[in-house]
Amino acid sequence: MRPAHVCLAVLVAAVWGANFVVIEVGLDHFPPLLFSALRFLVAALPAVFFVGRPKVAWKWVVGVGLVLGVAKFGLLFIGMDAGMPAGLSSLVLQIQAVFTALFAFVALGERPGRIRALGMLIALAGIAVAAVDEGETGPLTAFALLIGAAACWGVSNVLTRKASPPDALNFMVWVSTVPVLPLLGLSLLWEGPSRDLEALRSLDWSGAGIIVYVAWITTVFGFGAWGYLLRRHPASTVAPFSLLVPVFGMSGAALVLDESVSGTRWCAAALLVGGVALTSFSKGGGVSRSGTRVATGSPAPGPAAEPAAPRPRTTASRTPSTASRPSSPR
């Protein structure tokens, strides 16, 4: 990669990592489900009028919109509102790579090789260590909600892979239109009209800036830049930069929110990131139930991070990547 592209990849990872800190601050302004609905509303409008029609079937747009937008981000925002720290959230969500591999095995017949299976076990060990640490300092219910969010992200990754959108930004913008009304309806039922109206009436420049960041910076810029890189480089070159997301998320939370990072949590981070690296970027690929070797690999991040970009097109001089990618922002 050229130095400018390396800097862009690091910038996207930093934007997605900082997004967890911004969400933590935003939850002081908005109820979680309303916050998520506003995020997708602003991400979709006015961009939806400029990206053209969806380039995949509507069933994929609606399916990913419901699983990723409503389920994954709903659970994520509720979990953080219930007490899950921003830094730890950015780390725990990386277990989506394990869920993606498991769901790809069930739905697509992709059997993980030995290295990938070892990576899954290491990542799960990291989650267990993180759960022990969180059980000593915070609510395990919120931790469980983040695991649920990661599982939903894994499902959306498999759906995105099946959809194979040729334009990641176009797909993300249209996916963002789907969760708005369901999230608003759930917010009215769960959080109540009075709480929602109070949050909207008290909207100030700080709250508006938070919405703009999570919608336009992390979603429109983040996925647009990520898709740009994936169109110019093999996925195996670009995808490892996603492992920087929890690094920026945890360090940003420590600096801005004064979140402490215990030795146990650093141990969990090392196990989880190392396991995800093996799960996502091992070279061997998977084996289908029929015995045919198939391409498997890294799901794209999201951030807190957001849906994965489709597989990039390769030129004759470029070795095709073995990494398959679905994903989204936080």
C-alpha positions in Angstrom: 0.0 0.0 0.0 1.1 3.5 -0.7 1.8 5.6 2.4 -1.3 7.8 1.8 -3.5 4.7 1.7 -1.9 3.3 4.9 -2.7 6.7 6.6 -6.2 6.5 5.3 -6.7 3.0 6.6 -5.4 4.0 10.0 -7.6 7.1 10.0 -10.7 5.0 9.3 -9.8 2.6 12.2 -9.3 5.7 14.5 -12.7 7.1 13.4 -14.4 3.8 14.1 -12.6 3.4 17.4 -13.4 7.0 18.6 -17.0 6.3 17.6 -17.5 4.2 20.8 -16.5 7.2 22.9 -18.8 9.5 20.9 -21.7 7.0 21.4 -21.0 6.9 25.2 -21.3 10.7 25.3 -24.3 10.7 23.0 -26.2 8.4 25.4 -26.2 11.3 27.9 -28.2 13.2 25.3 -30.6 10.6 23.8 -32.3 7.4 24.8 -30.5 4.5 23.2 -33.1 3.4 20.6 -33.9 6.9 19.6 -30.2 7.7 19.3 -29.8 4.7 17.0 -32.8 5.7 14.9 -31.4 9.3 14.5 -28.0 7.9 13.5 -29.5 5.9 10.6 -31.9 8.7 9.6 -29.1 11.2 9.2 -26.9 8.6 7.5 -29.6 7.9 5.0 -30.7 11.4 4.3 -29.9 13.1 2.1 -27.3 10.6 0.8 -30.0 8.2 -0.4 -30.9 10.8 -3.1 -27.4 10.8 -4.5 -26.1 7.2 -4.5 -28.6 5.8 -7.1 -30.8 2.8 -6.8 -29.8 -0.2 -4.7 -27.5 -2.5 -6.7 -28.7 -5.7 -5.0 -32.1 -7.3 -4.4 -34.3 -5.6 -1.9 -34.4 -8.7 0.3 -30.8 -8.2 1.1 -31.2 -4.5 1.9 -34.1 -5.2 4.2 -32.5 -8.3 5.8 -29.2 -6.6 6.6 -31.1 -3.4 7.7 -33.1 -5.3 10.2 -30.4 -7.6 11.5 -27.6 -5.0 11.5 -29.5 -1.8 12.1 -32.3 -2.8 14.4 -30.9 -5.9 16.2 -27.1 -5.3 16.3 -27.1 -1.5 16.9 -30.2 -1.7 19.2 -28.5 -4.2 21.5 -25.2 -2.3 21.3 -26.7 1.0 22.3 -28.9 -0.5 25.0 -25.9 -2.5 26.4 -23.7 0.6 26.5 -26.6 2.6 28.1 -26.9 -0.2 30.7 -23.3 0.3 31.8 -21.0 -1.4 29.3 -17.8 0.7 29.0 -17.0 2.2 25.7 -13.5 0.8 25.5 -14.6 -2.7 26.4 -17.5 -2.5 24.0 -15.1 -1.8 21.1 -13.1 -4.9 22.1 -16.0 -7.3 22.8 -17.7 -6.6 19.4 -14.6 -8.1 17.7 -16.0 -11.5 18.6 -18.2 -11.0 15.6 -15.4 -12.6 13.5 -16.0 -15.9 15.4 -19.8 -15.7 15.0 -19.3 -14.9 11.3 -17.1 -18.1 10.9 -19.7 -20.2 12.7 -22.7 -18.9 10.8 -20.8 -19.2 7.5 -20.2 -22.9 8.4 -24.0 -23.4 9.0 -25.3 -21.3 6.2 -22.6 -21.6 3.5 -21.0 -24.9 4.3 -17.6 -23.3 5.0 -15.7 -25.5 7.3 -12.9 -23.6 9.2 -9.4 -25.0 9.0 -7.3 -25.9 12.0 -5.7 -22.5 12.3 -9.0 -20.7 12.1 -10.5 -23.0 14.6 -7.6 -22.4 17.0 -8.1 -18.6 16.5 -11.8 -19.0 17.4 -10.9 -20.9 20.6 -8.4 -18.2 21.6 -10.9 -15.4 20.9 -13.5 -17.2 23.0 -10.9 -17.5 25.8 -10.5 -13.7 25.6 -14.2 -13.2 25.9 -14.3 -15.4 29.0 -11.5 -13.4 30.6 -13.3 -10.1 29.7 -16.5 -11.5 31.2 -14.6 -12.3 34.5 -13.2 -8.8 34.5 -16.6 -7.2 33.8 -18.3 -9.4 36.4 -16.0 -7.8 39.0 -16.6 -4.2 38.0 -19.8 -3.9 36.0 -23.2 -5.5 35.0 -23.0 -8.9 33.2 -26.4 -8.2 31.6 -24.9 -5.4 29.6 -21.9 -7.6 28.7 -24.4 -10.2 27.4 -26.2 -7.6 25.3 -22.9 -6.8 23.6 -22.3 -10.5 22.9 -25.8 -10.6 21.3 -24.9 -7.5 19.2 -21.8 -9.3 18.0 -23.8 -12.4 17.1 -26.2 -10.2 15.1 -23.3 -8.6 13.4 -22.1 -12.1 12.4 -25.5 -12.9 10.8 -25.4 -9.6 8.9 -21.9 -10.4 7.7 -23.1 -13.6 6.2 -26.1 -11.9 4.6 -23.9 -9.2 3.2 -21.6 -11.8 1.7 -24.6 -13.5 0.1 -25.7 -10.2 -1.3 -22.2 -9.3 -2.6 -23.0 -5.6 -3.2 -20.8 -4.1 -5.9 -20.8 -0.7 -4.2 -20.3 -0.7 -0.4 -21.4 3.0 0.1 -24.5 2.6 -1.9 -25.4 -0.6 0.0 -24.7 1.0 3.4 -26.8 4.1 2.6 -29.8 2.0 1.5 -29.4 -0.3 4.5 -29.5 2.8 6.7 -33.0 3.6 5.5 -34.4 0.3 6.8 -33.9 0.6 10.6 -35.3 4.1 11.1 -39.0 3.4 11.5 -38.6 0.1 13.4 -36.2 1.8 15.9 -38.5 4.8 16.3 -41.4 2.4 17.0 -39.4 0.4 19.5 -38.2 3.7 21.1 -41.8 4.9 21.5 -42.8 1.6 23.1 -39.7 1.0 25.2 -38.5 4.4 26.1 -41.8 6.3 25.9 -42.9 9.3 23.9 -42.3 11.8 26.7 -38.6 10.8 27.0 -38.1 11.0 23.3 -39.8 14.4 23.0 -37.7 15.7 25.9 -34.5 14.6 24.2 -35.5 16.2 20.9 -36.6 19.4 22.5 -33.3 19.7 24.4 -31.2 19.0 21.3 -28.3 21.4 21.2 -25.2 21.9 19.1 -23.3 19.2 21.1 -26.1 16.6 20.5 -26.3 17.6 16.8 -22.6 17.2 16.4 -22.7 13.7 17.9 -25.4 12.6 15.5 -23.4 14.0 12.6 -20.3 12.2 13.7 -21.9 8.8 14.1 -23.9 9.1 10.9 -21.7 11.0 8.4 -18.2 10.5 9.7 -18.3 6.9 10.8 -20.8 5.6 8.3 -20.6 7.7 5.1 -16.9 8.6 5.3 -15.8 5.4 7.1 -17.4 3.0 4.7 -16.7 5.1 1.7 -13.0 5.2 2.5 -12.9 1.5 3.4 -14.6 0.6 0.1 -12.1 2.8 -1.7 -9.2 0.9 -0.2 -10.7 -2.5 -0.9 -11.2 -1.6 -4.6 -7.5 -0.9 -4.8 -5.9 -3.5 -2.6 -6.4 -7.1 -1.7 -8.7 -7.7 1.3 -5.9 -9.4 3.1 -3.9 -6.2 2.9 -6.7 -3.9 4.1 -8.6 -5.9 6.6 -5.9 -6.2 9.3 -6.2 -2.5 9.9 -9.6 -3.3 11.5 -7.8 -4.7 14.4 -6.7 -1.2 15.3 -10.4 -0.3 16.1 -10.3 -1.6 19.7 -6.9 -0.1 20.2 -8.2 3.3 19.4 -11.5 2.6 21.2 -9.8 1.5 24.5 -7.2 4.2 24.5 -9.7 6.9 23.5 -12.1 5.8 26.3 -9.2 5.9 28.8 -8.1 9.4 27.7 -11.5 11.0 27.2 -13.8 9.1 29.6 -11.1 8.2 32.2 -12.0 4.5 31.9 -9.5 2.4 33.7 -8.0 -0.6 31.9 -7.0 -3.4 34.3 -4.3 -6.0 33.7 -7.1 -8.6 33.3 -8.7 -6.5 30.5 -5.4 -6.1 28.7 -5.0 -9.9 28.9 -8.5 -10.3 27.4 -7.6 -7.8 24.7 -4.5 -9.7 23.7 -6.3 -13.0 23.5 -9.3 -11.6 21.7 -7.4 -9.6 19.1 -4.9 -12.4 18.6 -7.7 -15.0 18.2 -9.6 -12.7 15.8 -6.5 -12.2 13.7 -6.1 -16.0 13.3 -9.8 -16.4 12.6 -10.0 -13.6 10.1 -6.7 -13.7 8.3 -5.5 -17.3 8.2 -4.5 -18.1 4.6 -5.9 -21.6 4.3 -9.5 -20.9 3.6 -12.3 -23.2 4.5 -13.7 -26.5 3.2 -17.3 -26.9 2.1 -19.4 -29.9 3.2 -18.9 -31.3 -0.3 -15.1 -31.3 0.3 -14.4 -28.3 -2.1 -12.1 -25.7 -0.7 -13.8 -22.3 -0.5 -12.6 -18.8 0.3 -13.2 -17.7 3.9 -11.6 -14.8 5.8 -12.0 -11.6 7.5 -15.3 -9.9 8.0 -15.1 -6.2 7.6 -15.3 -4.1 10.7 -17.5 -1.9 11.4 -17.2 0.2 14.7 -18.0 0.2 16.7 -17.6 -0.4 13.8 -20.0 -0.6 10.9 -21.2 -3.4 7.7 -18.4 -4.9 5.7 -17.6 -3.8 2.2 -18.0 -6.3 -0.6 -15.2 -8.3 -2.0 -13.0 -6.0 -4.2 -12.5 -6.7 -7.9 -9.0 -7.8 -8.7 -6.9 -7.2 -11.8 -5.0 -9.8 -13.7 -1.8 -8.7 -12.0 -3.2 -8.9 -8.5 -3.5 -12.1 -6.6 -7.2 -12.6 -5.5 -7.7 -12.4 -1.8 -8.9 -15.4 0.1 -10.7 -13.1 2.6 -14.4 -12.9 2.4 -15.9 -9.9 3.9 -19.2 -8.8 5.0 -19.8 -5.6 7.5 -20.7 -1.8 9.5 -20.2 0.9 11.8 -20.9 1.3 15.2 
